């Protein structure tokens, strides 16, 4: 399982806009969301009807800054599967020079959507 998604950094994606700093560069919370989106894109085609996945663990290293206007490519590759548990290795790169700006390990667990939500209303 693998998926690559592309994003362009906007003012709304910056650390300043997200409250995770004061600089006008890609904020770590947005980068994390993009990494999770790539894992979903990799896993979703394999899910049965009524199933979804939930994130359960994240390890993210944000290594380089990305200015507004930069194009970022995020690739998630399956690295481990054990039943419902799926672990992904994720790399985010600047599209212009392929410089790695972040690496992550993200774990997702496949759940039945209705059962999962049913546990919340009780």
N, C-alpha and C positions, 0 to 999 in steps of 0.2 A: 504494500500500500504506500503510495506516495502522491503528493500534490504540491504544486507550486502556485502561489497567488502573488499578484503584483499590486502594489499600493503606491500612491503618490502622497508625500507628506504635505499636509495643509496646515493652515494656522490653527485649526481645531485639534490637530494631532500633537501640538507642541507641549512641552513640559509646562510652560507658562499657562497655557489654556487648561491643562488637566490638573493643575495644582500639585504637580510633582517636581517643581523647581521654578526658576524664574527665567530660563533661557528659551529663545524661540527655535528650539530643535526638537526632533522627535522625542516625545515623552515615553518613558519606560512602560507606563500603563497601556498606552496605545500599541506599542510594540508587542507586548504580551498578548493583547487581544488579537493582533494579526497572527501571531504564532499559534494561538489556539484555533483561529479560523482555518489555518492550514491543516491542522490535525483533523478538524471536523471534515474538511474537504477530502482528506485522504480516507477517512473511515466511513463517512456517510454512505457511499455507494455499496458498502457491504452489509448495511443494516437491514433487518427485516422490517416489514410494516409494523408500526406501533412501537418500534424501538428508537432510542436515541443514545447519545453518549454524554457523560458528564465528566468534567475535569476534576481530578482528585489530587494531583500533585504537579508542581511546576518548579523547575530549577532553571533560572534564566540568567545569562551573563550578557549585559549590554556593554559592548566593547568600544563602540565608535559613535560619534554624533552624526546626525543626518539633518541637513537644513530643510526649510520649507522649499518645496518644489522637487526634492530628491525622489527618485523612483526606487522603491525597495521591493526586492523579490524574496519571498519567504517560502522555503521548501521544508515540508514535513515528510519524514520517511519512517516507516514502521521499523522498530528495532527489537521488539519483544511482544509476544502475544501469549497469554495464558487464559484460555476461556474467554471470559468477558473483559478481561484486563488487557489494555493495549498501551504500549509505551512507544513514544515517538522521539526521534532525534530531529531537531529543527535547526535550520540555519537561515539567517536573514542576511542578505547581501545588497550592497548598492548596485543597481543595474548598470550604472555607468562604467564601473571598473571591477565589478565582482568582489570588491573588498568585503570581508565578513564584518558585519556590524553587531551581530549577536548570535549566540548559540543557546539552545535550550533542550531540556529533557522534559517532556510532558506526558503524564499518564492520564488516560481516560478509561472509564468503565462503561460498558454497554448496559443500559437499563430499559425496562418496559416503561414507557412514558406514563401511562395511566396509573400503574402501581406506584411509581415514583411520586407523582403528584398527589395521589391518594393518601400517602403517608403524611403529607404536609397539612391536610385539612382534618385535624383531629383533635 
